[in-house]
Amino acid sequence: MRVTGDANLSIVPCQRSDPHSRCVVPEVVFCYAASACNSAGGEDMVQQHGPEANAERLTVSFRLGANDYTSQLKPFEIIHDGIHHAIPEELRRGQRLVMRAPDGSDVYPDMFAGEVVRAYGDGRSVTLQTTLTPIPATPGPWRNIGFDHLAITVEDRQSAHAFFTNVLQMQEMRHDPHITVLTTGHTALFLFDTGDDIPMSDGLPSRWHHLGFVVDSLDHAYWHLQQHAALVSDFTLLERQERWSLYGHYRNGATNFMIQLSEIREGWTGFTDPNAITDYLYDYSGQRYGKRLEADAQREGD
């Protein structure tokens, strides 16, 4: 199924009440630029759903206590864009940010302004009840479970999507004006566009946008990171549908790399068939990596 992205389309997330169930995600193609609509029927889709459909501005306000922080967003800009522009960084730094709609519904940073305004506002504006609380940090054991996803910026996201899905056989889980999410099941590749003033990105192509890990305790992991503040800083904790995501920056020489640590929420963990993944992977933790003749000979002689 191909769905063209216009200003009146609401994105319905994949839902699952059973943590081990899976739902089928249809192919979703958004023609948000003429270059992305070169397939059959693309010209018609550009005419109907091209950049002009995203030209209007919607008002998204974030109510923090007695203060409102207001942003003007295009329908296919995400709520995170509004957070980035409206709420000063000094207020967000070191804080857990949670948003709720006027009716109490959850609102997440990667939702589109258009769908949020239509669902929870008057069609032109919405005010989100927003809370900022210090990120919990308590000493204790924690485990880095492993890489969850790699996010990169690319100059031609439509071409990258075609390469990784058609050539490398990755499965598309999301492909829209904000992000492309491709997966092999246990890990994912996130693709972002280049451009100026993109939240948490320098906008340069072929760059590591962020590297995502999953941990078993964000509270303990955050406390541990604070003990290494000279290496990693600028933390923000965001609520998402399936996880809590802690973002920080690691400085290496003159370059800042963004790191994300996530704790998956209850009901969203697990695989339908773990052996279908683990039986084909290499256990890096099982032995030293690579063949080294001198070291191997020394070990045999001991």
N, C-alpha and C positions, 0 to 999 in steps of 0.2 A: 504494500500500500504506500502510495506517495502522497504526502500532505504538503500543500504549498502554504507557506507562512504568511498570513495576512494579519492586519491589525485586529481582526475580530476572532482570532484563533486562540483558544485556551489550551494550554499544555496540561494533560492529565498524567500525573506520575504513575508509574507501575506500582500497584499495591499488592501486598501479600500478608495475609493474616497468619499463615503457617510459615515459620522461618525456614523450612526446608522445601517449600513449594517454589515454583518458578513461573513467571508469566512471560508470554511471548511479546517482545517489543517490536512493533512494526517499523519498517523503514520510514523515516521521516525526513523529507527534503524541504528545506526552507530556501526559497529563492530571494535572498536578501541583497543580492548584488547581481548585476547582469552577467558577470563572469562566472557565476555559480549556476547559471541556468542555460547551459549549452546542450542539454539533453533534448530528447523529443518533446515538443510542446513547450520548450523553454522560453521562447519569445512571448507566447501568450502569458506564461506565468510571470515574466518580468513586467509585462504591461499591467497585470492585475495585482501583483504582489511585490513590485519592485521597491526601490528605496523611498519613493514618495509615500508608501504605506507606513513608513516609519518616521515620517517628517513631523508629525504632531508631537507636542510636549504634554506630559502628564505631571501632575504635582504629587509627589510622595513626601510626606512629612514624618519625621521621627520624633515622637513625644517622649522626652526625658524629663521626668518630674514635671515642673511647671513650664519647661522650655520646649519649643518646637524647632527642629532643625529641618529645613525644607530644601528639596531638590527638584529640579525639572528634568524628567527623563523621557526618552523616546519609548514607544511601546515595547520594543524588543531589547531595550537595555535592562540589565538585571538590577535587582534591589541593591546589590553590593555597590554598584556604581553610585547610587544615591548616598549610601553610607560613606563612601570614599570622599564624596564632595561636600556633604552636609555636616557630618559630625567631625569636629576637629580631632586630629590624630592624637593630640595630648589627652583627650578624654577617652579614647579607645585603647590606648596603649596599656597592656597589662590587665585588660578587662575581658570578661565574658559577656558577649552581646546576644540578647534574646529579643525577638520581635513577635508581637501578637497583633492580629487584626482586631478591629473594633468588636467583633463577636467572640473574640477569644481564640480564633483559629491560629494554628501555627503558620508563620511566614518565614521563609528561609532566604538567605542572601542570593542564591542562584535562581530565584524565581523571576519571571519577567514582570516589568512594571505594568504592562498592559493587562495581563491576567489578574494581577493583584488588585489593580484599580477597578476592574470590572467586577470582580468577585466580592470585594470587601469595601469598595468606595462608591462614589456616585457616577463612575464612568470617566471622570476627569481628574479626580483627586482622591487621596486616601491618607488617613493619619494612622500610623502604626505605633502602638504602645511599645516603647523600647526600654529595656533595662540594661544597665551596665553594672556588673558586680565584679569585684576582684577575682581573678582566676584562682581557684583553689590550689594550694600547694602544701602537701604534707610529706614528710620523709617516709620512706618505706620501699620495699622491693617492687620492681617493675621489670617488664620484659619487652624488648623490641621484637615483635612477632615477625616483622619483615617488610619488604617493599610492598606497598599496596598499589601505587601507581606512579608513573612518570608523566609530568606535564611539560610540554614544550610549546614554543611559539613558532609558527610557520608563516611564510610569506603567502603561500597559496594553499589555504586549508581544504578547498574542494579537491584539489589534486592530491594532497596528502591523504585525504579520506579515501579516494579511489585506490591509491597505491596500497594502503594498509589493509583495506577490506578485500580488494580484488586480487592483489598479488600475494599478500602475506596472510590472507584468510582470517583476519580478525573480525570479530562480530561487533556490529554497530549497536550501541545502546542509547546514544543520544547524538543528534547532529542538527544543530540549530544556530541561530545568529550569535549565541554566546560561546558555545563550546561543542567540540566533538569528543565523544567518549567511545573508545574502542576497547575490546577486551578479548582475552583468551580464557577467561573464567576466573582465574585466581589473581591476576594482575590486570591493570588497565593502562591505556595510553590516552592522555588528555591532550587535545590539540587546541591552541588558542591562536587568534589572529594577531598580527603585529599592528601597531598603531600607537598614537600618543595618548597619554593619560588613561591607561588601562589599569584598574586596581591591581596592586601587588605585582606589577610587571614593568620591565623597562621597555617592552614593546619591540625588542630587536628580534629578527628572525633567527631560527636555528639555535635558540638559546634554551637552556634549562629554565623553565618557568618556575616549577617547584618539584621537589621530590617528596613523595608521600610515604610515610610509614604507618603501620598499625601497632599500637601498644596495648598492654592489658590494663594499665592504670594511668590515666592522664594526670591525676593529682600528684602521684609519686614522680612521674616523668618530668612534670613541670618543676617540681621542687629540685630535682636533680639538675635540670638545665639552668636553674637560677644559680647554682653553685659554680657554673661556668659562664658567667655573664660576660666575661671578656671575649668569648667566642661566639655567643649567640644571644640575640636581643630582639627587641621590638615585637613582643608577643601580643597576639589577639586570639581569642577563642570564640569560634562561631558555631552556632547550632545548625545542623543540617538534618534532613529527613532520616538518614540512616546512621549518622555519626556525629560526634563532637570533634571539631577540627581546630587544632592549635597551630597557629602559624608563627614562625620566627625566622630571623635572618642570620645566616652563618657567614662571617666575613673571612675570605681567603685571599690574602694579598690585597689587591685593589678591587676585588670583585665581591659582591654580596650575592649569596645564593639563598633562596627561600626554601625552608624545610617545613613540612607539615607532619604533625603527629596526630593520629586519629584514634579514638576509642569508639568502636562500633556499638551502636545502641542495641539494647535487648530486642530480640525478635528479628534482627537483620544479619546475624552471623551464620556461618555454616555453608556447606556445599551439598548439593543433591547427591553427588557421587565423588567423595574426596579421592578415592583411588584412581579415578579417571585422570586426575591431575598428578598426584604424588607418584604414581607408578612410572611416570615418564620423565620426572625431574631428577636432577642430580642433587645429592645432599652435600652442599658445600661444607657443612659443619662436621661431616663424618671423618674427614682426613685433610692433611695438608694438600693444597692445590698444586697440581702440576708435577711432572717428573723431573727430579733433580738427581743426577747420577752420583755425585759425591755424597750427598746426604743419604741417598738410598743405600749406597755401599757401606757407609759408616754405620747405619742402623742395622744392616745385616750382620756386620762384624761384632756388634755388641752382644 
